[in-house]
Amino acid sequence: MHVVEKLQCRAHGEDGVAIRVSGSFIIGNQFLICGDGVQVEGLPNFKDLGIDISSKRMGTFHEQFIVEPTSQIGCYTIVKQELYINQ
């Protein structure tokens, strides 16, 4: 399971967006985004699941990717991605 614990976005170039995420890999079968004041529509609230991240952590990750708009309105493509995994 990926648990996104930190998410940062900033402008990149003229129209792109740089996104950095970091978090933990834990035993499970869901993708969760958590953090103070962060709730993603359609995903369960992390606090309601009662998961103890520190006891289930198998590793951590840091990822950065750059997205740029396509010719379709509201659509973006990942043009660069870097993923680092630590145990």
N, CA, C and O atoms as a DFTB+ gen file, in Angstrom:
348 C
 N C O
     1  1       0.834      -1.160       0.000
     2  2       0.000       0.000       0.000
     3  2       0.891       1.238       0.000
     4  3       1.850       1.305       0.768
     5  1       0.595       2.194      -0.828
     6  2       1.272       3.493      -0.826
     7  2       0.500       4.426       0.107
     8  3      -0.720       4.550      -0.003
     9  1       1.203       5.070       1.012
    10  2       0.597       6.091       1.856
    11  2       1.338       7.392       1.579
    12  3       2.490       7.547       1.982
    13  1       0.689       8.324       0.896
    14  2       1.292       9.617       0.598
    15  2       1.162      10.481       1.837
    16  3       0.053      10.812       2.258
    17  1       2.298      10.848       2.424
    18  2       2.291      11.625       3.655
    19  2       2.599      13.100       3.422
    20  3       2.270      13.947       4.253
    21  1       3.227      13.403       2.298
    22  2       3.540      14.803       1.989
    23  2       3.380      15.005       0.492
    24  3       3.847      14.193      -0.307
    25  1       2.716      16.094       0.117
    26  2       2.475      16.393      -1.284
    27  2       2.731      17.877      -1.509
    28  3       2.191      18.721      -0.794
    29  1       3.561      18.194      -2.508
    30  2       3.868      19.583      -2.834
    31  2       3.705      19.781      -4.335
    32  3       4.092      18.918      -5.123
    33  1       3.137      20.905      -4.730
    34  2       2.974      21.244      -6.136
    35  2       3.514      22.648      -6.369
    36  3       3.433      23.510      -5.494
    37  1       4.070      22.868      -7.564
    38  2       4.522      24.209      -7.934
    39  2       4.486      24.321      -9.450
    40  3       4.476      23.319     -10.166
    41  1       4.468      25.558      -9.922
    42  2       4.484      25.797     -11.364
    43  2       5.820      25.345     -11.939
    44  3       6.858      25.424     -11.282
    45  1       5.770      24.872     -13.177
    46  2       6.992      24.435     -13.860
    47  2       6.918      24.921     -15.307
    48  3       6.023      24.530     -16.056
    49  1       7.851      25.760     -15.684
    50  2       7.843      26.288     -17.045
    51  2       6.634      27.176     -17.278
    52  3       6.134      27.817     -16.353
    53  1       6.166      27.211     -18.521
    54  2       5.027      28.065     -18.848
    55  2       3.699      27.486     -18.389
    56  3       2.890      28.188     -17.782
    57  1       3.469      26.205     -18.674
    58  2       2.153      25.616     -18.412
    59  2       2.191      24.358     -17.548
    60  3       1.140      23.794     -17.244
    61  1       3.373      23.909     -17.149
    62  2       3.486      22.648     -16.438
    63  2       3.349      22.784     -14.936
    64  3       3.317      23.884     -14.385
    65  1       3.271      21.633     -14.292
    66  2       3.189      21.552     -12.841
    67  2       4.189      20.496     -12.373
    68  3       4.223      19.383     -12.896
    69  1       4.999      20.858     -11.385
    70  2       5.913      19.900     -10.754
    71  2       5.252      19.410      -9.475
    72  3       4.789      20.209      -8.660
    73  1       5.211      18.109      -9.305
    74  2       4.568      17.508      -8.134
    75  2       5.589      16.633      -7.426
    76  3       6.222      15.776      -8.043
    77  1       5.743      16.855      -6.126
    78  2       6.622      16.029      -5.297
    79  2       5.764      15.334      -4.245
    80  3       4.927      15.961      -3.597
    81  1       5.981      14.050      -4.086
    82  2       5.282      13.301      -3.053
    83  2       6.291      12.456      -2.292
    84  3       7.314      12.042      -2.836
    85  1       5.986      12.210      -1.033
    86  2       6.794      11.290      -0.239
    87  2       5.861      10.576       0.716
    88  3       4.793      11.080       1.063
    89  1       6.277       9.405       1.129
    90  2       5.437       8.644       2.026
    91  2       6.026       7.288       2.344
    92  3       7.235       7.074       2.259
    93  1       5.140       6.378       2.711
    94  2       5.548       5.056       3.174
    95  2       4.894       3.954       2.362
    96  3       3.796       4.117       1.831
    97  1       5.594       2.825       2.276
    98  2       5.005       1.582       1.794
    99  2       4.632       0.790       3.037
   100  3       5.479       0.553       3.898
   101  1       3.387       0.384       3.137
   102  2       2.969      -0.454       4.260
   103  2       2.204      -1.652       3.717
   104  3       1.786      -1.661       2.560
   105  1       2.028      -2.648       4.553
   106  2       1.278      -3.844       4.164
   107  2      -0.184      -3.446       4.013
   108  3      -0.758      -2.836       4.915
   109  1      -0.782      -3.784       2.891
   110  2      -2.181      -3.458       2.639
   111  2      -2.464      -3.471       1.155
   112  3      -1.606      -3.845       0.356
   113  1      -3.674      -3.059       0.779
   114  2      -4.072      -3.118      -0.627
   115  2      -4.773      -1.844      -1.107
   116  3      -5.651      -1.907      -1.967
   117  1      -4.390      -0.696      -0.559
   118  2      -5.019       0.557      -0.952
   119  2      -3.953       1.607      -1.230
   120  3      -2.791       1.453      -0.853
   121  1      -4.371       2.675      -1.895
   122  2      -3.525       3.854      -2.114
   123  2      -4.154       4.967      -1.289
   124  3      -5.302       5.341      -1.531
   125  1      -3.426       5.495      -0.326
   126  2      -3.986       6.504       0.570
   127  2      -3.177       7.786       0.521
   128  3      -1.953       7.764       0.392
   129  1      -3.876       8.894       0.626
   130  2      -3.237      10.195       0.753
   131  2      -3.687      10.759       2.091
   132  3      -4.885      10.886       2.346
   133  1      -2.726      11.096       2.947
   134  2      -3.077      11.589       4.274
   135  2      -2.214      12.784       4.612
   136  3      -1.262      13.096       3.897
   137  1      -2.536      13.431       5.669
   138  2      -1.797      14.598       6.116
   139  2      -2.755      15.573       6.766
   140  3      -3.969      15.459       6.598
   141  1      -2.231      16.512       7.492
   142  2      -3.083      17.485       8.166
   143  2      -3.870      18.287       7.139
   144  3      -3.292      18.969       6.292
   145  1      -5.181      18.201       7.222
   146  2      -6.046      18.974       6.339
   147  2      -6.177      18.445       4.932
   148  3      -6.743      19.125       4.075
   149  1      -5.668      17.240       4.660
   150  2      -5.740      16.689       3.307
   151  2      -6.755      15.553       3.276
   152  3      -6.648      14.596       4.042
   153  1      -7.736      15.662       2.390
   154  2      -8.700      14.586       2.172
   155  2      -9.010      14.543       0.690
   156  3      -9.396      15.555       0.104
   157  1      -8.847      13.391       0.084
   158  2      -9.082      13.230      -1.340
   159  2     -10.482      12.677      -1.553
   160  3     -10.868      11.674      -0.952
   161  1     -11.227      13.338      -2.408
   162  2     -12.594      12.912      -2.693
   163  2     -12.602      11.489      -3.252
   164  3     -11.844      11.174      -4.171
   165  1     -13.446      10.644      -2.705
   166  2     -13.573       9.275      -3.178
   167  2     -12.668       8.277      -2.492
   168  3     -12.844       7.071      -2.668
   169  1     -11.697       8.743      -1.711
   170  2     -10.818       7.832      -0.973
   171  2     -11.207       7.846       0.500
   172  3     -11.703       8.855       1.003
   173  1     -10.984       6.724       1.199
   174  2     -11.332       6.704       2.619
   175  2     -10.481       7.679       3.422
   176  3      -9.337       7.957       3.065
   177  1     -11.042       8.186       4.493
   178  2     -10.292       9.064       5.391
   179  2      -9.285       8.206       6.139
   180  3      -9.651       7.215       6.771
   181  1      -8.032       8.584       6.068
   182  2      -6.957       7.797       6.665
   183  2      -7.163       7.594       8.162
   184  3      -6.934       6.498       8.675
   185  1      -7.590       8.629       8.862
   186  2      -7.760       8.529      10.311
   187  2      -8.866       7.542      10.687
   188  3      -8.806       6.926      11.752
   189  1      -9.869       7.387       9.830
   190  2     -10.958       6.451      10.105
   191  2     -10.522       4.993       9.974
   192  3     -11.170       4.104      10.524
   193  1      -9.441       4.742       9.258
   194  2      -8.976       3.368       9.055
   195  2      -8.191       2.831      10.245
   196  3      -8.060       1.616      10.399
   197  1      -7.672       3.707      11.079
   198  2      -6.940       3.284      12.275
   199  2      -5.660       2.516      11.978
   200  3      -5.324       1.582      12.706
   201  1      -4.946       2.887      10.935
   202  2      -3.712       2.195      10.560
   203  2      -2.529       2.822      11.299
   204  3      -2.372       4.043      11.312
   205  1      -1.706       1.982      11.908
   206  2      -0.485       2.433      12.568
   207  2       0.661       2.301      11.565
   208  3       1.220       1.219      11.386
   209  1       1.001       3.408      10.918
   210  2       2.009       3.371       9.850
   211  2       3.349       2.843      10.345
   212  3       3.965       2.011       9.679
   213  1       3.806       3.307      11.488
   214  2       5.142       2.929      11.956
   215  2       5.282       1.422      12.175
   216  3       6.361       0.872      11.956
   217  1       4.225       0.752      12.600
   218  2       4.324      -0.689      12.853
   219  2       4.202      -1.516      11.566
   220  3       4.593      -2.683      11.551
   221  1       3.666      -0.929      10.487
   222  2       3.479      -1.669       9.237
   223  2       4.396      -1.203       8.118
   224  3       4.329      -1.738       7.011
   225  1       5.244      -0.227       8.378
   226  2       6.107       0.348       7.338
   227  2       7.119      -0.674       6.834
   228  3       7.837      -1.299       7.614
   229  1       7.159      -0.828       5.516
   230  2       8.132      -1.711       4.879
   231  2       9.213      -0.903       4.169
   232  3      10.257      -1.445       3.807
   233  1       8.967       0.385       3.969
   234  2       9.917       1.246       3.291
   235  2       9.299       2.608       3.064
   236  3       8.149       2.859       3.423
   237  1      10.085       3.479       2.464
   238  2       9.599       4.816       2.157
   239  2       9.883       5.114       0.685
   240  3      10.677       4.429       0.040
   241  1       9.225       6.140       0.174
   242  2       9.459       6.542      -1.206
   243  2       9.424       8.060      -1.314
   244  3       8.798       8.752      -0.511
   245  1      10.113       8.547      -2.326
   246  2      10.112       9.956      -2.708
   247  2       9.946       9.960      -4.217
   248  3      10.644       9.238      -4.929
   249  1       9.031      10.767      -4.695
   250  2       8.765      10.794      -6.132
   251  2       8.556      12.226      -6.592
   252  3       7.963      13.043      -5.887
   253  1       9.049      12.511      -7.776
   254  2       8.803      13.811      -8.386
   255  2       8.406      13.581      -9.825
   256  3       9.034      12.792     -10.530
   257  1       7.374      14.261     -10.260
   258  2       7.045      14.194     -11.671
   259  2       6.570      15.543     -12.175
   260  3       6.048      16.367     -11.424
   261  1       6.766      15.742     -13.470
   262  2       6.393      16.969     -14.156
   263  2       5.241      16.622     -15.093
   264  3       5.332      15.674     -15.873
   265  1       4.167      17.386     -15.017
   266  2       3.047      17.197     -15.936
   267  2       2.874      18.466     -16.763
   268  3       3.071      19.580     -16.277
   269  1       2.501      18.266     -18.022
   270  2       2.266      19.381     -18.929
   271  2       0.937      19.151     -19.643
   272  3       0.537      18.008     -19.863
   273  1       0.259      20.228     -20.002
   274  2      -1.049      20.084     -20.651
   275  2      -0.929      19.465     -22.039
   276  3       0.074      19.637     -22.732
   277  1      -1.971      18.743     -22.425
   278  2      -2.068      18.190     -23.772
   279  2      -2.940      19.132     -24.604
   280  3      -3.306      20.215     -24.147
   281  1      -3.260      18.725     -25.798
   282  2      -4.103      19.554     -26.664
   283  2      -5.567      19.531     -26.229
   284  3      -6.350      20.366     -26.683
   285  1      -5.952      18.598     -25.364
   286  2      -7.325      18.534     -24.856
   287  2      -7.430      19.337     -23.568
   288  3      -6.556      19.241     -22.706
   289  1      -8.463      20.108     -23.431
   290  2      -8.656      20.958     -22.260
   291  2      -8.771      20.101     -21.001
   292  3      -9.553      19.151     -20.953
   293  1      -7.984      20.447     -19.987
   294  2      -8.036      19.749     -18.705
   295  2      -7.260      18.456     -18.634
   296  3      -7.286      17.790     -17.599
   297  1      -6.570      18.073     -19.695
   298  2      -5.791      16.829     -19.711
   299  2      -4.302      17.145     -19.634
   300  3      -3.813      18.063     -20.291
   301  1      -3.595      16.374     -18.824
   302  2      -2.157      16.543     -18.643
   303  2      -1.450      15.219     -18.895
   304  3      -2.030      14.147     -18.722
   305  1      -0.195      15.308     -19.305
   306  2       0.639      14.137     -19.525
   307  2       1.875      14.239     -18.643
   308  3       2.453      15.315     -18.496
   309  1       2.281      13.108     -18.055
   310  2       3.530      13.071     -17.291
   311  2       4.676      13.059     -18.293
   312  3       4.795      12.135     -19.098
   313  1       5.528      14.099     -18.243
   314  2       6.647      14.182     -19.180
   315  2       7.972      13.768     -18.545
   316  3       8.934      13.470     -19.253
   317  1       8.027      13.750     -17.210
   318  2       9.238      13.313     -16.513
   319  2       8.830      12.759     -15.148
   320  3       7.974      13.323     -14.468
   321  1       9.453      11.654     -14.761
   322  2       9.133      11.040     -13.480
   323  2      10.397      10.454     -12.862
   324  3      11.177       9.776     -13.531
   325  1      10.584      10.730     -11.568
   326  2      11.701      10.154     -10.811
   327  2      11.120       9.514      -9.550
   328  3      10.339      10.139      -8.832
   329  1      11.504       8.278      -9.290
   330  2      11.007       7.564      -8.116
   331  2      12.197       6.974      -7.369
   332  3      13.043       6.301      -7.959
   333  1      12.253       7.232      -6.073
   334  2      13.296       6.689      -5.206
   335  2      12.634       5.900      -4.092
   336  3      11.745       6.400      -3.403
   337  1      13.076       4.659      -3.923
   338  2      12.510       3.768      -2.904
   339  2      13.600       3.397      -1.902
   340  3      14.705       3.013      -2.287
   341  1      13.282       3.515      -0.618
   342  2      14.222       3.176       0.453
   343  2      13.588       2.135       1.367
   344  3      12.371       2.108       1.554
   345  1      14.435       1.280       1.930
   346  2      13.932       0.321       2.916
   347  2      14.179       0.825       4.300
   348  3      13.826       0.157       5.272
